[in-house]
């Protein structure tokens, strides 16, 4: 090989080696699309838009938030799995990301097919009962359920949802009887809960607070890592000895596996910066969410794997199936 040809070959290798880095540095060169697996206007959609607003300022591109509901969150997730691994398609993954594959056949690998990017929010819920139920604590609820089999019915807003899993985990942990009554979401079941045809509801923080203040529901405990400012007298599950019976309902920005690490880090950094804003924190709080302690993508992946195994076991033991 001549000196000129050798120099040309080395130049080509060098150009190839720096191409991915240059591509990552120029990202984003078009508006990223942020897929939401649930309907517009719901909590997941609100969380996505709350993060998208400040992140698009940081990234210098409009972030297009697209609700793609259906299939127990699997439609949006499948679209993200099929998108190019270039960081331009995001999906807001929730606990359904690791639960749905245990309930139905999916076209993607929920763990190996995705790269978690940023842990952005944790939903807070409150265990409540109708005032006709003679209990004031979780321990009393468990004792009542053991003494009165078949008398406790709870609002299940969808099989495999965090609320459904929370109720079933509480039952499994404490060995008491409580009957699931399935609905297509929380709103259709609220009249039955408020009128006493259902006795138990594990509800999003703002919704629970509204009805607790009106005297229509009684709070027992909060499913969160700390007490809610709106309900300072209501203890957390952990404070009353039920920490192992708590399902953490998380929200994670994810992209397709194979996305360049520099792009993943860029999105992660923009999300972390957005979460430091008091305005972002206030909007999330109004939606019933807390800002979690920061986690690296590797730590989020470890959480995914642990939850996939934990809730897969719960789905099998509780006989949970897809909801028709």
Secondary structure, DSSP 8 states (H G I E B T S, - for coil): --HHHHHHHHHHHHHHHHHHHHHHHH--SS--EEEESS-TTSHHHHHHHHHHHHHHHHHTS--EEEE---GGGHHHHHHHHHS-SSSSEEEEE-THHHHHHHHS--SS-TTTTEEEEEEEEEE-EEEEEETTS--SSHHHHHHHHHHSTT--EEEESSTTSHHHHHHHHHHHHHT---EEEE-SSSHHHHHHHHTTSS-EEEEEHHHHHHHHHTTSEEEEEEESSS--GGGTTS-BTGGGT-GGG---EEEEEEEETT--HHHHHHHHHHHHHHHT-HHHHHHHHHTTEE------HHHHHHHHHHHHHHHHHHHHHHT-----
